[in-house]
């Protein structure tokens, strides 16, 4: 095709334009490439500089002092001296993974024997904030053989360990585990003390080296007169001291000289106090005695307004507006509306998927934080609706968690005993007794608390007899009541860099009347126990210029402290309640049974039947039901009825603070015949009861470690026979059934108490203690098989026990586990070939066919929302006392 001249001109113009555009594009591209190159070079230079800065920020600085060298020379054969480590240790900083290291290899020429006791010492401090480091030991093949986690704060701290098992050639490596922070490590020393000292004698633990403060002590005899104190709180006008079995109130208008103005007795085993009801009332957690609400509007005449029968041992408290949160160990946190303190109303009980001891609690905004003692963690619950709390998760802590508090932006968690992030398997392990301290968490996101710092008390402390530490914060100062470590005071105005500013102890010199040696081999203390003991400090109240210490073995003590400032309590609460009954939609997933729930106004603890009538033990009294569970009679009681037994037409009850009651049934009427109140009143609250086969004797579980035996051959006049001290008893320790048809067994932490009633017709019995506690389980018990053997629920299954005639030896079967990985926990009851085990803590109910006791068949395994207690079995029927959920009746579907 031919083109016209006109078209050719246009094409030429377009070609010229195209060439110009391409040239311009080339220039622009070249400039863009230059800018890109310059930008990349700038980024490179910035990264290099940032790397240098981060390397410096995340570095480890080493030092050695004359003091360190002198100390090393006094230890024995020095394997690594401070100067040697400072000079020869290699260091590395890696900003890409936020980690810095310093490491040194032990000379093979050291010729160490594996059994040689070695003393390892170092000091450390952080430049700006608390930082976590690890100390690791590698063998010659660079295999990690030992590690220890340490928290390094801005104050210089020394760390002392006992080591064995090294032979030379191992590498010691310090790693910074937290974000960028410059760490100073010094006076690193390793010495062989063989022939000079033993591992047991070596100094061990963590010690603050700051010279900015000095420890102080208070004379053990210089108290205000309350006697041994457990906890203290103040409203800045009056001081409230919880003592054994009571409350002491002191006027502190002269804060240096409190004057006791009143005492309220019969409060039982007081553990924690909390002001509530806008300061007009005081709540006292009293372990097995529940919680007392006390009117303190007239401090000279305090009076009990009400008592809450808690699900288990009331151990911790927190008040938020009209709501009271009660930590009840394995049973979770109970929530009550105490807007009308004379009539507390149960709202709900919260628990997680972990069955462990929730020991204390606090509330921040709409969230509840519970310190879990046994599994070393803090659980979080959304309690915006107190009738329907929701478990939201947990985070671990490095020690047994107890007291918690907040200051409006941070959560403070007190821990004790062992550092669980380290080895604590032996008394000389680095984690043993080094978990005593306070950890601080930022609450910007209440569901994801962010760790800020951890600070430890000096030395090591572990003594299983006392295990309730606490922390309070007032105006940027944290007060850590660390029992035998005394009261440790920290400036926490910067939560990332807490600083110890004081420590107060109450020493009791050897030779004084209160001195106690504490000879237990597993116990360790931060002082020379041969020279003195220290009264544990279990609580503190903060006033203006003064601290009031609860001396657990001594008294309430006053300490002048210039930094102490009283903080007004905040009684406001943003929590609400929907009004829905928390068990309204509870389901009972028993496949082979028809279920029915008989609701009571409060708790149902236990049930018993004579085959015609059913009798239940409740918070407000005893109820009698007919065969169709129609209520026939009600007998009110002054205290909660925790347990009920029937023998020979009589009802025997455990009535808490009111002791034991004996009742007779007369024409559908429950008539009280007599009662017995153990000594010291509510201090020995009656929690469970066992009756001898012929009804002549009663065994009462009255407190954590005490049994009381009564002669009840005349039901109208029970007579005390003896008191028996035992190991710890927590849950339904008096066993179901009779061993060999004549003996009653009590399982506890000290072994098995055996009451042989074969001669009860002659008015006598024999008591034996089998000291084998191998089969004791705090959430288990024993039941008797028809062939005379014992079924012991333990270790998430059960064992069959065959004791010798005198109970000095016990032969046990292999552990029997249920199929389908069903864990078995709780109180067992047996009827024929049917075993029913209920675990009140978790809500688990298990029914099994034990025709072949070593090969059980699971018939039912389900959970309820409430707390299933010891069941009553009657010809196929199962009566489950479920506390606030009521009495649950299960009837077999195939029953004629």
Secondary structure, DSSP 4 states (H G I P E B T S, - for coil): ----HHHHHHHHHHHHHHHHHHHHHHHHHHHHHHHHHHHHHHHHHHHHHHHHHHHHHT-EEEE--HHHHHHHHTTSEEEE-HHHHHHH-EEEEETTTTEEEEEEEPPGGG---TT--EEEEEEEEESSS-EEEEEEEE-TT--EEEEEEEEE-SS-EEEEEEE----S--EEEEEE-SSS--EEEEEEEEEE-TTT--TTTS--EEEE--SS---EE--TT---S--SEEEEEE-SSEEEEEETTEEEEEE-SSTTS-EEEEEEE---S--EEEEEGGGTEEEEE-BTT-EEEEE-SSGGG-EEEEEE--SS-B-EEEEETTEEEEE-BTT-EEEEE-SSTTS-EEEEEE--SS-S-EEEEEEETTEEEEEETTTTEEEEEE-SBTTS-EEEEEEE-SSEEEEEEE-SSEEEEEEES--TTS--SSTTSTTTT---EEEEEE-SSTTS-EEEEEEE-SB--B-TT----EEEEETTEEEEE-BTT-EEEEE-SSTTS-EEEEEEE-EEETTSTT------TT-B-SS-TTTEEE--EEEEEE-SSEEEEEETTS-EEEEE-TT------------B-----TTTT-----TTEEEEEE--SS-EEEEEE-SS-EEEEESSEEEEE-TT--EEEEEE-SS---EEEEETTEEEEE-BTT-EEEEEE-SS-EEEEEEE--TTGGGG-B-EEEE-TTSSEEEEEEETTEEEEEE-SSTTS-EEEEEEE-S---S--BPBS-BTTTEEEEEETTEEEEEE-TTGGGT--EEEEE---TT--TT--EEE-TTS-EEEEETTEEEEEEE-TTSS-EEEPPPB--STT----SEEEEETTEEEEEETTTTEEEEEE-SSTTS-EEEEEEE-SS---S-EEETTEEEEE-BTT-EEEEEETT--
